[in-house]
Structures are given as C-alpha cells and as structure tokens.
Amino acid sequence: MVDTLRMQPEDSTYWLVREAFGWSVVLQIVWRFPTRPDPAGLVAFNEQLRNSVLNRRLIRVRVPGARHRWVHADFAPELELDTTPIAVEDIEKWSGAELYGTPLDPERGPAWRLRGVAVDDGGFVLSLTALHLVADGRTMVGAAMDALAGTASDPLDPGVARAAARPVGSLFDTVGDGLRDVLDGVHVLVAAGRGIGSAAATLAHDRRNGEPAGSAHNGGPSPTRANTGSVKVPAQRRSPRARCSWVTVSVEGAHWDSVAHRHGGTANTLFVAVLAAALRSSGYGDGGPLKLGIPVSRRTEDDERGNATAGVSVVLTDELRTGGDLGPLRRLCKDAFTRLSAGRRAAHVHLLPLVPLLPTGLVVRAATAGSGMPDAVASNLGDFGADLRVLGGVDAEAVAFRGIAQGVDPDLPYRFGDGLQSWAVRSGDTMTFSVAAFDEQRFPDTEALRRLLVGELDGWGLTHRVW
C-alpha cells in the first residue's frame, strides 16, 4: 500500500526544482462565467476547498533519506474577490498575473488560492491555483468538483488518515515520528536498491533492442538530433525572457470527436496532432524529429496520492499532414501506452526513489545533462462532466486548465518547458485547451502563436472560439 503520508517519487520533480532553482510549479483552473455567480456560492466553494486534498502542507524530516511528511493544513486562504472589474480583453492578463504571481508555499502555506473578478461585459472570471507538488491535474480538478458538490474531504485530515493507515494497537501507535522517519529511511534505501536494479535491466534491454523503453517512434531506430545533423539551440538562447505566450481555445466536444473519428483517430490523437503540427509549422526543430510527451494518469481505485501521473513519449520523424490520416499517430500512441502498461519505463524513472539520497546539485547536473525534454507536451486531463462548470447557479461558458513554473530566472540556463505545452479538459459539451509557447524565436508573441494554432484548427475543419 502506498504511504500517502509521505512525499512520493511522483512528487519529487516539483520538490527538486523548488529546492534547486527556487521554482514553484503552479497549476490553474480558470472558469469564465457569462454572469456573476451567487456570492454565497463562491464563499461555500472556498470553504469546501479548505476540506479538500489541496489543503495540505509538507513537514520536513531530519532523518537522512527519509521522505518528508504530508499533513492536512490547519489553516487555509480566504476567498479573494477583486473590487474593480476588468475589461474583456484583459482576462488573459488578469488570469496570467494570478498564475505567475500567486504566493503559494508547501510548508508555510497556503498551497492553493481562489480568486475572482467581475468583467465589464457583465461576466465573471474565477481562478483556482494550486501547487503541483500537492496535486496533479486530475487530482486538482477532482478536488474542485468535490468542493462544488459540497463533498470535499482529505484522507489526511486528523483522525481520518491516521486511523485508516495504522491499525489500532500496531507498532505505529506506540512509536514517535522520529522512529517512523528512521523506518521510512530504511524503506527508501530498499526502494532505491530495487530501482537501481530495474534501471540496469532497462538499460540492458535498450542496448539489445536499440530503442528506449516507454517511447515509440514512426520508423527506424529511435532517432536523435545528433544523428540527423540538426542541433538544438540551448533553451536560454531560444527563450531569453523565460516568459511564454498563451492562447486558449474552446471547441464543441461532439464536433471535436467527429473530426477525429473522420480522420481515423481519437479525441486525444487529434489533440496531439494539432499541437505537433503547429509546432512543426513554426519551423521549430528545423525539420528534425519531434519528441512529444503525453502524460498518463496512473491513479488506481482508492489511490490517495496527490501526484499519480506517468508519461510516455512518441517521436515523429515523418511529416504529420494537417487534415490527413491520424491512423499512424494513433498506432504510435497506442504502442507507447502499451509499453507503459507493461511496465516499460525509461531507465531514469526507476531511479526516482534514489533522489532523496543524493545531493541536490548532483541530481540537477544529471537531469540537465541530456536533451531529453519533450519538444511538445500534450496533457489531456479528460472528461469531468458538466458539474465542473456550475457554481452559484451559473453555468460557465468554459473551463480552462494550465500550469507554469514561477520564479524562473532568465539569467540562469534552466527553463521550464520547451516548444509547446498544452492542457485540455472537457466539461460537459465543451473541450477547452490552453497552449503555452516557450520558444520565443519561433513564437515571439501571442499573435504568432494564435496565427499558427488557428491555421491548424482551420486545416482540420474545426470550428473553434479563441479566448
């Protein structure tokens, strides 16, 4: 059983970038309402979020190797409502400022914030931000839905999690946190040893088969830019401001499905295709292979982890024709998902349990030594139903989801994201996806991103609305 009182390997990336770079990876849900929801409904939503899995904080342990501990926070932020309305054209500016500037902290708190503002056309915009360290996308959206339904709860709430996780009369009832930390340190050592063994076996398998586990590609040995003659310019040169451009798009869900099926694909395949083709159209990669990252939820029934997401990658070496056959890409993605289900992961993934035992600087050097960052990431959170849109008696026009790293220093060589990254969420009959462009050479501003993205959507015959 997973010990959800402890930080998990899936959390480690977000903790590492915080410790090494001072970044806070923040997720955001944005609701766009045609009218202002009932104030009592907004207050009730915020109160319910206090009870949710988002309202956690991290307690550092002093035992070397032991994992830090999660507890339900005994404090929570108040609802924030701006007093001055904003213009319709400033919705992105307002929500972006909240995404980049919300002061969240996993130890001192808060780990989330709910903030709203009226729009001068009579509408209303609501933003919920939360630390990725606390929750992945599906956990965050699920927590929001529970809060909207009035059923939010956190298994780590005192008297709930401990009673469920530790049988009465067990050793854990009689020893202190210090000894439990020592025992957890031993557990981490054992897990790290197993991870090293699994990584070694994976590397041996890769050498025999000539391709990395957990990925798929469309033809020949797994390609790299090194063997195609294309050299990737360092991220700090392509993104000198360390600031991305944003575009958010909404499409009627049934229409999206229809177009995908008509071209031999799925809703998710079409999502990946639109993102990859927009990236290719920008000239990114100079015609070389594109590595596409696709996050996959690994959450099982009664899984209480904040983060339970793995990822697969597919490498495109051939052109993906806009409006063409999605069948090859669909098969490519299916092959990658099959590998993941069979336990085929890249070697470094097996080494995640080793991270708490190593100096932060060493981990950073190892993680940034290669060029393994995907050129595009297409994260489809899935269908959450129309209940996600209803608050205070008002049905939102659409709900968007996105994420970013706060605190990226443009004077340092490290960057969060590369190429394009997108998050899609379906609520009721509407699919909405937000796209972030990190490469400032290929996407110098929002208009450039909008032009290329709209061109791809039009090429697929997708009727859409750009926020």
Stockholm file with secondary structure:
# STOCKHOLM 1.0

chainA/1-467         MVDTLRMQPEDSTYWLVREAFGWSVVLQIVWRFPTRPDPAGLVAFNEQLRNSVLNRRLIRVRVPGARHRWVHADFAPELELDTTPIAVEDIEKWSGAELYGTPLDPERGPAWRLRGVAVDDGGFVLSLTALHLVADGRTMVGAAMDALAGTASDPLDPGVARAAARPVGSLFDTVGDGLRDVLDGVHVLVAAGRGIGSAAATLAHDRRNGEPAGSAHNGGPSPTRANTGSVKVPAQRRSPRARCSWVTVSVEGAHWDSVAHRHGGTANTLFVAVLAAALRSSGYGDGGPLKLGIPVSRRTEDDERGNATAGVSVVLTDELRTGGDLGPLRRLCKDAFTRLSAGRRAAHVHLLPLVPLLPTGLVVRAATAGSGMPDAVASNLGDFGADLRVLGGVDAEAVAFRGIAQGVDPDLPYRFGDGLQSWAVRSGDTMTFSVAAFDEQRFPDTEALRRLLVGELDGWGLTHRVW
#=GR chainA/1-467 SS CCCTTBCCGGGHHHHHHHHHHCCEEEEEEEEEESSCCCHHHHHHHHHHHHTSTTSEEEECCCSTTCCCEEEECSCCCCCEECSSCBCGGGHHHHHHHHHHHCCCCTTTSCSEEEEEEEBTTSCEEEEEEEETTTCCHHHHHHHHHHHHHTCCCCTTSTTTHHHHHSCTTSGGGTSCHHHHHHHHHHHHHHHHHHHHHHHHHHHHHHHHHTSCTTEEESSSSCCCSTTTTCCCCCHHHHCTTCCCEEEEEEEEHHHHHHHHHHTTCCHHHHHHHHHHHHHHHTTGGGGSCEEEEEEEECCCTTCCCSCCEEEEEEEECSCCCTTSCCHHHHHHHHHHHHHHHTTCCCHHHHTGGGGGGSCHHHHHHHHHSSCCSCSEEEEEEEECCGGGGEETTEECSEEEEEEEEETCCTTSSCCSCCSEEEEEEEETTEEEEEEEECCTTTCCSHHHHHHHHHHHHHHTTCCCEEC
#=GC SS_cons         CCCTTBCCGGGHHHHHHHHHHCCEEEEEEEEEESSCCCHHHHHHHHHHHHTSTTSEEEECCCSTTCCCEEEECSCCCCCEECSSCBCGGGHHHHHHHHHHHCCCCTTTSCSEEEEEEEBTTSCEEEEEEEETTTCCHHHHHHHHHHHHHTCCCCTTSTTTHHHHHSCTTSGGGTSCHHHHHHHHHHHHHHHHHHHHHHHHHHHHHHHHHTSCTTEEESSSSCCCSTTTTCCCCCHHHHCTTCCCEEEEEEEEHHHHHHHHHHTTCCHHHHHHHHHHHHHHHTTGGGGSCEEEEEEEECCCTTCCCSCCEEEEEEEECSCCCTTSCCHHHHHHHHHHHHHHHTTCCCHHHHTGGGGGGSCHHHHHHHHHSSCCSCSEEEEEEEECCGGGGEETTEECSEEEEEEEEETCCTTSSCCSCCSEEEEEEEETTEEEEEEEECCTTTCCSHHHHHHHHHHHHHHTTCCCEEC
//
